[in-house]
């Protein structure tokens, strides 16, 4: 029996790791492959602000899914103190006394192995397999392999293949810039986004793909239009454009759900709908959508709030909230309605005036049809009317106002 063992910080596990294990599995055909995240890596410190070990284990388990017969092991996480490879190999040797243990590593680790804790024990208990992290190191690797064979009687497999040249450090730097996804499996990436690890902000192509899957196909165009308008308004008003895009992409994410499902989702997230929402469940989608976006897509609080208030508005909205509220109402695919052009124009001239007009128009529209209206919309209108007065500006007049 042959057991392949791959240890590391896995902070996070990436396609470089996966390529290395896949190459080793192909070359060595192990019966079992273990990815073992270190609790306290002895060779290097975990970066500051690193996720809890449980998160690294969960990500490693997700990465392991990409390789048949591979599993993540928590044996080092359960052990106290530094995670010495020699201790891990002793433990595995006790569990599997007849197995050949093969310890897989990258170039950096092979070159430094003599500085590890108990290198003789490591090379006595396990064969080594090395897969280069980058091209051009073949000479160094074969010289070191020869040296280890001679000095320690080590068995060293030198694996050949094309590496994915990346490190966890680089990925941690890319993630907050909405980059780095191409170096991770989809499962690991979704996990990082969901749990807000590494200050990651979602790649917007990925987010669109995931978010659109929750929409009715007919709604996708509206969401695209809302994103486009939210971006334009963000540029106009000096708001981070990708934040506006992120909120817009997710603003209707639970809209498809019928009333009972909305209520169930609200309950799941501990949201207590007010009487009005209980009776008009379709407006709950803003509330459940915000909670869902935070849970599944780890959105930040400002983005969660922009989703939360996109339908009714609220007094004292942030610029981002105003932008998403307006973009939803005036995106270029909207069917014409009486004040549409006036709101569009106002949105680029004075956000407060545009919000006031938009809320006022919604109130007029529902009143004319005898429909119920959430009191937050009236509060929004009143707040922005007062704000306009306070700054000496007039509300936007549109044709027909005098008669209403
Ligand atoms: P960090 O950047 O946080 O130091 P890392 O990317 O070096 O992390 P580790 O989890 O510390 O990754 O490494 C675990 C093992 O994976 C080590 O043996 C390392 O040499 C190997 N390894 C890391 N990256 C690659 C890669 N791109 N290709 C092949 N092996 C790799």
Boltz pocket constraint, residues with backbone or C-beta under 6 A from the ligand:
constraints:
  - pocket:
      binder: B
      contacts: [[A, 7], [A, 8], [A, 9], [A, 10], [A, 11], [A, 12], [A, 15], [A, 16], [A, 17], [A, 20], [A, 44], [A, 104], [A, 105], [A, 106], [A, 107], [A, 108], [A, 109], [A, 131], [A, 132], [A, 133], [A, 134], [A, 163], [A, 164], [A, 165], [A, 166], [A, 167], [A, 168], [A, 169], [A, 170]]
      max_distance: 6.0
